[in-house]
Amino acid sequence: WAVFAMACSTSWLLYFHRYMFGLIKPALAKEWGLENADLGLLDSTFSLSYSVFQFPLGVAGDALGVHLVLTLLILLWTCGLGLHALAPSVKVMTAARATFGTGQSAVYACLSRITRTWFPDSVRTTLQGFVGVLFGRIGGLSAMLIFGYFLLGYLAMDWRTAVYVIMAPGLLLALIFVVCFRNSPRAHP
């Protein structure tokens, strides 16, 4: 159950962080005078890095173990998210989007490996549905509610401060993964 909870939390947080950018784009457009095409290029940077690194980092997860690779991916995407808030220019924001996309690229490959290693065949598809579909989509919804409505709206934080606040769960998740997760039940004390 703890492994299932970590997998669900990872999926939730991945989509939570991913959907936040849609709420940041209007502020970026205003702040930097960006057109829709400029914002589209930032979205494309994420998509390209996500696509390019999905296979090699997924293979790395199989070869080096999910414990190491998924922990590093969570840290990378969380640092990429923080780089969004630090970005003083479109060039740095482009690097942030690439870092963020690379960090998120092989997460689902690693989560799939977790379900293959930790759970019996009879429940694997159901677990993957909960992890990948249900919790991921709830994460996207949560971005709108927690980041958009609560932090930006109710608390009236500027988007950069809100990004720093939302980095904390990513760092905590990476710490939980490195301390509590092992590549297989046999490797767990």
N, C-alpha and C positions, 0 to 999 in steps of 0.2 A: 504494500500500500504506500509506503514511503517513496519508493521508486516511481510508482504511478503518479503520486502527488508532485514529485519533482518534474516529471515529464509534462504534466498538465500545466504546471507553473511556468515552465519554459515556453510552452506554446502560447500561453496567455500573454506573457510578457513580450514575446517576439512580436505579436500582432499589436499589442498596446503601443510599443515603441514605434512600430512601422506606421501605424495610422496617425501618429502625432504630427507627422510632417504635413499632412493635409491641413492641419489647423495652424501650422506655422507659415505656410506659403503666403497667405494674405498679408501678414506682417512683413515678410521678406519683400514682397512686391512693392509695398509702400515704402519701406526703409531704403531699399536699393534701387527703386524705380525699374523693377523687372517686368518684362512682358510675359505673356503666357508661354511663348516659345522658350524663354530663359528658364522658367519654372519647369517646363517639360524636359529640358536638357538635364536639370537636376534630378528629376524623376528617372530619366533614362540612364543616368550615371549609376543610380542605385540598381536598376534592373540589369544593366550590363555586368556590373561587378558580381551581382547575385548569380547571374547565369554562368559567367565564366568560371567562378570558383566553386560552384555547387558540386561538380563531379570530382575534381581533384581533392577537395577538402572532405568530401564524403568517403573517398578511398582512404584518405588519411585517418578518418575515424575508424574505419575497419582495420587498418594496418597498425595504428598507434594506440588505438583504444578510445572509446567514447569518453571515458573519464577525463583524459587529457584534452582531447580535441574539442569536446563540447564546452568544457570549462573555458578554454581559450577563446572559442567563438563567442560565448556570452560576454567575456571581458572585452573582446574586440568590438562587438556591436555596441556595447555600453559606452566604451570610449569614443567610438564614432558618433554616438548620440551626443556625448558631451562636446565633441568638436563642433557640432552644429551650433551650440550656444557660444562657443568661442570665436566662430568665424567672423572675421572683419570684412570679408569680401566674397564675391562669387567664386573665385578660385579656391579659397579655403573651404567654402561650403561644398564645392564639387569634390574635394578630397574627403570631406566628412561623409558625403553621400556614398562615395566609393568604399570607404572604410566600413561604414554601416552595412552596406550591401554584402561586402565580403564576410563580415561577421555573422550575418544571418543566412548566408548561402547554404551551408550544409547542415543546418540545425535539424531539419526534418529527416535528413538521411541518418543522422545520429539518433534521433528519437525512434526512428524505425528500427535501428540496430538494437536499441534498448528493449523494444517490445519483442524482438526475435530472441534476445538472449535471456530476458528475465521472465517471460510469460509463456504459458503453454499455447500451442496452436489453436486450441478450442476457443480461446478468448482474445486472441491477438487482433483480429479485425475489429472487434468491438472496442478494444482499448485504443487502437489507432484512430478510430472514429471520435472517441472522446477527446483524445489528446490533440489530434490535428484539426478536427472540424469544430467540435463544440467549444473547447477552451480557446482555440485560436480566434474564432469569431467573437466570442465573449470579450477577448482582449481588444479587438478592434472597437467594439461597442464601448468598452471601458475607457478607451482613449478619449472618445467624445465626451463621456460623462465626467471622468476624473480630471483629465488634462484640460479639456475645453470648457466644460461647465464649471467645475469646482475651482481649479487652480487659476485659469485665465479669467473666468467670469466672476464667481462668488468671491474668491480671495483677491482678485484683481492683480495677480502677479504678471510681470512682463514675461514673455515667452521664454527668454533665456534663463531666468531664475527658475521657472517651472520645469525646464529641461533638466537643470541641475538637481532639482528635487526628485524628479522621476528617474534619474540615474541610480539613486540609492537602491531601489529594488533589484536592479541589474547586478550591482556589485554584491548585494546580499545573496542573490541566487547563485552567482559564481562561487562565492565562499561556501554556501551550503553544498553545492555540487562537488567541490574539491574535497570537502571534509567527509561528506556522508555517502557519496556514490562510489560504486566500484563497477568495473567492466562486466562482472558476472556474479551470480550468487556465490559461486565457489571462492571468489576473491574477496568477498565481504566477510569481515571478522564476525 
